[in-house]
């Protein structure tokens, strides 16, 4: 098993780190404080070729594998979690689903949007269907020329700023997972409106909000996957999004750790650097162990995915461990800095707030553990005998 990156991957990672440190880090506090979408950063991502990295070459992209994408995400998340999330959704999630399942016409229309800076949004959650995604009630009925979409989505990342939404809907009233498919819906489609924005604890520069569909007619050509096995296909694509979320968590933790490591060697108390004290040394050692373990889980899942989708079990393991690592490492990094870490002049309090989201969004840790347990345990019928 080869753990070494190629020279091209190392160059890509170095490019992302340079951009993150020189450009994104100085702006990060601004997007958080103003709760504004970082359009300036998006332009820089486009200029560096870091949007639509998985878009196939025949459609103008670089056709990069998932591992290349997570290398970039981690480096950018060290400096700005908001911008790293845009990279996730600009190369995985909807982009992966469109690559795997989209028609040529859909790809020709929407891939240029992504390469120009569009962050497509996935619309699954509803007021009565969060973790229980198959309980969703937004429905699509046959209509002349397409489907009439009616329903209400909530907690949609990028609501209002995204131009393209992959909307999970129930077709023809069919119950359960087999009734669910996905439609590509453009923001200016009549009958589609953006609702209330939810102001969040962290990652404040990307809006989380509601979508309303009031008899919105979506052209038949915008059907990405229909009912039957559509939900399974959509969730396979979502594994890429989930792995991307794990990587943002890792990057936030790595950034916090780097600051804590530097501070511990510079800060002196009782006549010596605080890095000389065992309590600090052990914190840093534990942080380093967790970071490496999270990175290995993420890289394994990404490497095995190649240019396809990560395995659901591997993505769930990576997200669970990385999300918990991010909470622990950012908290301990802040603790090492003491009062300075709690203040807003340093990014640690922001990184800690940002990290908290990944225990919830993209699949709660409880749901991730259920998924893992379903895979590692024998069937209930076997072990309950």
C-alpha positions as CSV (number, residue, x, y, z in Angstrom):
1,X,0.0,0.0,0.0
2,X,1.5,3.3,-1.1
3,X,0.9,6.3,1.2
4,X,2.9,8.7,-0.9
5,X,1.3,11.4,-3.0
6,X,2.3,11.9,-6.6
7,X,4.3,15.0,-7.6
8,X,1.2,16.4,-9.2
9,X,-0.8,15.9,-6.1
10,X,1.9,17.6,-4.0
11,X,1.9,20.5,-6.3
12,X,-1.9,20.8,-6.2
13,X,-1.8,20.7,-2.4
14,X,0.9,23.4,-2.3
15,X,-1.2,25.6,-4.6
16,X,-4.2,25.2,-2.4
17,X,-2.2,26.0,0.8
18,X,-0.6,29.1,-0.7
19,X,-4.0,30.4,-1.8
20,X,-5.5,29.6,1.6
21,X,-2.8,31.2,3.6
22,X,-2.2,34.3,1.5
23,X,-5.7,35.1,0.3
24,X,-8.4,33.2,2.2
25,X,-7.1,33.4,5.8
26,X,-7.0,37.2,5.9
27,X,-10.6,37.4,4.8
28,X,-12.1,34.6,6.8
29,X,-13.1,36.7,9.8
30,X,-14.9,39.1,7.5
31,X,-17.3,36.5,6.0
32,X,-18.0,35.2,9.5
33,X,-18.7,38.6,11.0
34,X,-20.8,39.9,8.1
35,X,-22.4,36.6,7.4
36,X,-21.9,37.2,3.8
37,X,-21.2,34.7,1.0
38,X,-17.5,34.9,-0.1
39,X,-17.9,35.8,-3.7
40,X,-14.3,37.2,-3.8
41,X,-13.0,33.8,-2.8
42,X,-15.1,32.1,-5.4
43,X,-13.5,34.2,-8.1
44,X,-10.1,33.1,-6.7
45,X,-11.1,29.5,-6.7
46,X,-12.2,29.7,-10.3
47,X,-9.0,31.4,-11.3
48,X,-7.0,28.6,-9.7
49,X,-9.0,25.8,-11.3
50,X,-10.4,24.6,-7.9
51,X,-14.1,24.6,-8.8
52,X,-15.5,21.7,-10.7
53,X,-12.3,19.6,-10.2
54,X,-14.1,16.4,-10.9
55,X,-15.9,17.7,-14.0
56,X,-14.8,15.4,-16.9
57,X,-12.3,16.8,-19.4
58,X,-14.7,16.6,-22.3
59,X,-16.9,19.1,-20.5
60,X,-14.1,21.5,-19.7
61,X,-13.0,20.2,-16.3
62,X,-9.8,18.5,-15.1
63,X,-11.5,15.2,-14.3
64,X,-9.6,14.8,-11.0
65,X,-10.1,11.9,-8.7
66,X,-11.7,12.3,-5.2
67,X,-8.4,12.1,-3.5
68,X,-7.2,15.3,-5.3
69,X,-10.3,17.1,-4.2
70,X,-9.9,16.2,-0.5
71,X,-6.3,17.3,-0.6
72,X,-7.5,20.8,-1.7
73,X,-10.4,20.9,0.7
74,X,-8.2,20.2,3.8
75,X,-5.7,22.9,2.9
76,X,-8.4,25.6,2.4
77,X,-10.4,24.6,5.5
78,X,-7.2,25.3,7.6
79,X,-7.8,28.9,6.7
80,X,-11.5,29.3,6.0
81,X,-14.2,26.6,6.6
82,X,-16.8,28.6,4.5
83,X,-14.6,28.5,1.4
84,X,-13.8,24.9,1.9
85,X,-17.5,24.0,1.9
86,X,-17.9,25.7,-1.4
87,X,-15.1,23.6,-2.8
88,X,-16.9,20.5,-1.5
89,X,-20.1,21.3,-3.3
90,X,-18.3,22.6,-6.3
91,X,-16.7,19.2,-7.0
92,X,-18.7,16.5,-5.1
93,X,-22.3,16.0,-4.2
94,X,-24.5,17.3,-7.1
95,X,-21.5,17.5,-9.4
96,X,-20.8,13.8,-8.8
97,X,-24.4,12.9,-9.3
98,X,-24.5,14.9,-12.5
99,X,-21.3,13.2,-13.8
100,X,-22.7,9.7,-13.0
101,X,-26.4,10.1,-13.9
102,X,-26.8,13.2,-16.0
103,X,-27.7,13.4,-19.6
104,X,-25.4,15.0,-22.1
105,X,-27.8,18.0,-22.3
106,X,-27.7,18.4,-18.5
107,X,-24.0,18.2,-18.4
108,X,-23.6,20.7,-21.3
109,X,-25.9,23.1,-19.5
110,X,-24.7,22.9,-15.9
111,X,-21.0,22.0,-15.9
112,X,-20.1,25.4,-17.2
113,X,-22.0,27.0,-14.3
114,X,-19.9,25.0,-11.9
115,X,-16.6,25.8,-13.6
116,X,-17.6,29.5,-13.4
117,X,-18.2,29.3,-9.7
118,X,-21.6,27.8,-9.1
119,X,-22.0,25.8,-5.9
120,X,-25.0,23.5,-6.6
121,X,-27.2,22.8,-3.5
122,X,-28.7,19.5,-2.4
123,X,-32.2,19.8,-1.1
124,X,-33.2,16.9,1.0
125,X,-34.3,18.0,4.5
126,X,-37.8,19.0,5.3
127,X,-39.5,20.1,8.6
128,X,-40.7,16.5,9.2
129,X,-37.9,14.7,7.4
130,X,-34.4,15.3,8.7
131,X,-32.5,12.1,9.5
132,X,-35.6,10.2,8.3
133,X,-35.0,11.3,4.7
134,X,-37.4,8.7,3.3
135,X,-40.3,10.4,5.1
136,X,-40.0,13.5,2.8
137,X,-43.3,14.9,1.5
138,X,-42.2,17.2,-1.3
139,X,-43.9,15.7,-4.3
140,X,-43.6,15.7,-8.1
141,X,-46.7,15.1,-10.2
142,X,-46.8,14.6,-14.0
143,X,-47.6,17.8,-15.8
144,X,-47.5,18.9,-19.4
145,X,-43.9,19.0,-20.4
146,X,-42.5,17.9,-17.1
147,X,-43.3,17.7,-13.3
148,X,-45.3,19.9,-11.0
149,X,-43.2,20.2,-7.8
150,X,-44.9,21.1,-4.5
151,X,-43.3,21.2,-1.1
152,X,-41.1,22.8,1.5
153,X,-37.4,22.2,2.1
154,X,-35.4,23.5,5.1
155,X,-31.7,23.7,6.3
156,X,-30.6,23.9,2.7
157,X,-26.9,25.1,2.4
158,X,-26.6,27.8,-0.1
159,X,-30.3,28.7,-0.2
160,X,-30.6,31.8,-2.3
161,X,-26.9,32.0,-3.4
162,X,-27.0,28.7,-5.4
163,X,-28.5,28.8,-8.9
164,X,-29.0,25.1,-9.2
165,X,-30.7,22.7,-6.7
166,X,-30.9,18.9,-6.7
167,X,-34.3,18.4,-5.1
168,X,-35.3,15.1,-3.7
169,X,-39.0,14.5,-4.2
170,X,-41.7,11.9,-4.1
171,X,-43.1,10.9,-7.5
172,X,-46.7,10.0,-8.0
173,X,-47.4,9.5,-4.3
174,X,-45.3,6.3,-4.2
175,X,-44.4,5.5,-0.6
176,X,-41.0,4.9,0.9
177,X,-37.5,5.1,-0.6
178,X,-38.7,3.6,-3.9
179,X,-40.9,6.7,-4.5
180,X,-38.1,9.2,-4.4
181,X,-36.2,10.7,-7.3
182,X,-34.2,13.8,-8.0
183,X,-35.0,16.9,-10.1
184,X,-32.5,19.6,-11.2
185,X,-34.3,22.9,-10.4
186,X,-33.0,26.3,-11.4
187,X,-33.4,29.2,-9.0
188,X,-35.5,31.4,-11.3
189,X,-38.0,28.7,-12.1
190,X,-41.6,30.1,-11.7
191,X,-43.2,28.8,-8.5
192,X,-39.9,28.3,-6.7
193,X,-39.1,30.8,-4.0
194,X,-36.4,31.2,-1.4
195,X,-37.8,31.3,2.1
196,X,-36.4,32.3,5.5
197,X,-32.7,32.2,6.2
198,X,-31.6,30.5,9.5
199,X,-28.7,32.4,11.1
200,X,-26.3,29.8,12.4
201,X,-23.7,29.3,15.1
202,X,-20.8,28.7,12.7
203,X,-20.0,28.7,9.0
204,X,-22.0,31.9,8.9
205,X,-20.9,33.0,5.4
206,X,-23.0,30.3,3.6
207,X,-26.8,30.8,4.1
208,X,-28.9,28.0,5.4
209,X,-32.5,28.5,4.5
210,X,-35.9,27.3,3.2
211,X,-37.0,26.5,-0.3
212,X,-40.7,26.7,-1.3
213,X,-42.2,25.0,-4.3
214,X,-45.7,26.1,-5.1
215,X,-46.7,24.1,-8.2
216,X,-43.3,24.8,-9.7
217,X,-43.2,23.1,-13.1
218,X,-39.8,21.5,-13.8
219,X,-39.0,20.4,-17.4
220,X,-38.9,16.7,-18.0
221,X,-35.4,17.1,-19.3
222,X,-34.4,18.1,-15.7
223,X,-35.1,14.8,-14.3
224,X,-31.8,13.5,-13.0
225,X,-33.0,10.2,-11.5
226,X,-36.5,8.8,-11.3
227,X,-38.2,6.7,-8.6
228,X,-37.4,3.1,-8.2
229,X,-33.7,2.9,-7.5
230,X,-33.3,6.7,-7.6
231,X,-33.0,7.2,-3.9
232,X,-30.2,4.7,-3.7
233,X,-28.4,6.4,-6.6
234,X,-28.8,9.8,-5.0
235,X,-27.4,8.6,-1.7
236,X,-24.4,6.9,-3.4
237,X,-23.6,10.3,-4.8
238,X,-24.1,11.9,-1.4
239,X,-21.3,9.8,0.0
240,X,-18.9,12.1,-1.8
241,X,-20.5,15.1,-0.2
242,X,-20.2,13.3,3.2
243,X,-16.5,12.6,2.7
244,X,-16.0,16.3,1.7
245,X,-17.7,17.4,5.0
246,X,-15.3,15.1,6.9
247,X,-12.4,16.8,5.1
248,X,-13.6,20.3,6.0
249,X,-13.7,19.1,9.7
250,X,-10.2,17.7,9.4
251,X,-8.9,20.9,7.9
252,X,-10.4,23.1,10.6
253,X,-8.8,20.8,13.2
254,X,-5.4,20.9,11.4
255,X,-5.5,24.7,11.3
256,X,-6.2,24.9,15.0
257,X,-3.5,22.4,15.8
258,X,-0.9,24.3,13.8
259,X,-1.7,27.4,15.8
260,X,-1.6,25.6,19.1
261,X,1.7,24.0,18.3
262,X,3.3,27.3,17.4
263,X,1.8,29.1,20.4
264,X,3.0,26.4,22.8
265,X,6.6,26.9,21.7
266,X,6.4,30.7,21.9
267,X,4.4,31.3,25.0
268,X,6.5,31.4,28.2
269,X,5.2,31.0,31.7
270,X,7.2,30.3,34.9
271,X,10.4,31.0,33.0
272,X,10.0,28.4,30.1
273,X,7.8,27.6,27.1
274,X,4.5,26.1,27.9
275,X,5.4,23.3,25.5
276,X,7.7,22.0,28.3
277,X,4.8,21.2,30.5
278,X,3.5,17.7,30.3
279,X,-0.2,18.7,30.3
280,X,0.4,20.7,27.1
281,X,2.6,18.1,25.5
282,X,0.1,15.4,26.0
283,X,-2.7,17.6,24.5
284,X,-0.6,18.2,21.4
285,X,0.4,14.5,21.1
286,X,-3.3,13.4,21.3
287,X,-4.2,16.0,18.7
288,X,-1.5,14.8,16.3
289,X,-2.7,11.2,16.7
290,X,-6.3,12.1,16.0
291,X,-5.5,14.2,13.0
292,X,-3.4,11.4,11.4
293,X,-6.1,8.8,12.1
294,X,-8.8,11.0,10.6
295,X,-6.7,11.8,7.6
296,X,-6.0,8.1,6.9
297,X,-9.7,7.3,7.1
298,X,-10.5,10.1,4.6
299,X,-7.7,9.3,2.2
300,X,-8.5,5.6,2.2
301,X,-12.1,6.3,1.3
302,X,-11.1,8.8,-1.3
303,X,-8.4,6.6,-2.9
304,X,-10.7,3.7,-3.2
305,X,-13.4,5.9,-4.7
306,X,-11.1,6.9,-7.6
307,X,-13.3,9.0,-9.9
308,X,-16.5,7.5,-8.6
309,X,-18.3,7.5,-5.2
310,X,-16.8,6.6,-1.9
311,X,-18.1,3.5,-0.1
312,X,-20.9,4.4,2.3
313,X,-19.3,2.6,5.3
314,X,-15.9,4.2,4.7
315,X,-17.4,7.6,4.3
316,X,-19.5,7.2,7.5
317,X,-16.4,6.1,9.5
318,X,-14.4,9.0,8.2
319,X,-17.1,11.6,8.9
320,X,-17.8,10.3,12.4
321,X,-14.2,10.3,13.4
322,X,-13.2,13.6,11.7
323,X,-16.2,15.4,13.1
324,X,-15.4,14.3,16.7
325,X,-11.7,15.1,16.1
326,X,-12.6,18.6,14.9
327,X,-14.6,19.3,18.0
328,X,-11.9,17.9,20.3
329,X,-8.9,19.5,18.6
330,X,-10.4,23.0,18.2
331,X,-11.5,23.0,21.8
332,X,-8.1,21.9,23.1
333,X,-6.3,24.4,20.8
334,X,-8.4,27.1,22.2
335,X,-7.6,25.9,25.8
336,X,-3.9,26.0,25.1
337,X,-4.2,29.6,24.1
338,X,-6.2,30.5,27.3
339,X,-8.0,33.8,27.3
340,X,-6.4,34.7,23.9
341,X,-8.1,31.7,22.3
342,X,-11.5,32.7,23.6
343,X,-11.1,36.2,22.1
344,X,-12.1,37.2,18.6
345,X,-8.7,38.5,17.7
346,X,-7.7,34.9,17.0
347,X,-9.6,32.5,14.7
348,X,-9.9,29.7,17.2
349,X,-13.3,30.5,18.6
350,X,-14.6,30.7,15.0
351,X,-13.0,27.4,14.1
352,X,-14.5,25.8,17.1
353,X,-18.0,27.1,16.1
354,X,-17.5,26.0,12.5
355,X,-16.4,22.5,13.6
356,X,-19.5,21.9,15.6
357,X,-21.7,21.7,12.5
358,X,-20.1,18.5,11.2
359,X,-21.6,16.5,14.0
360,X,-25.0,17.3,12.6
361,X,-24.9,18.4,8.9
362,X,-24.5,15.7,6.2
363,X,-25.8,13.0,8.6
364,X,-25.7,13.2,12.3
365,X,-23.1,11.2,14.2
366,X,-26.0,9.1,15.6
367,X,-27.1,8.2,12.1
368,X,-23.5,7.6,11.0
369,X,-23.1,5.1,13.9
370,X,-26.4,3.4,12.9
371,X,-25.1,3.0,9.3
372,X,-21.8,1.6,10.6
373,X,-23.5,-0.8,13.0
374,X,-25.8,-2.0,10.2
375,X,-22.7,-2.9,8.2
376,X,-20.6,-4.5,10.9
377,X,-23.3,-6.4,12.8
378,X,-25.0,-9.5,11.3
379,X,-28.7,-9.1,10.5
380,X,-31.0,-8.7,13.4
381,X,-32.7,-12.0,12.6
382,X,-29.3,-13.7,13.0
383,X,-28.2,-12.2,16.3
384,X,-31.6,-12.2,18.0
385,X,-32.1,-15.9,17.6
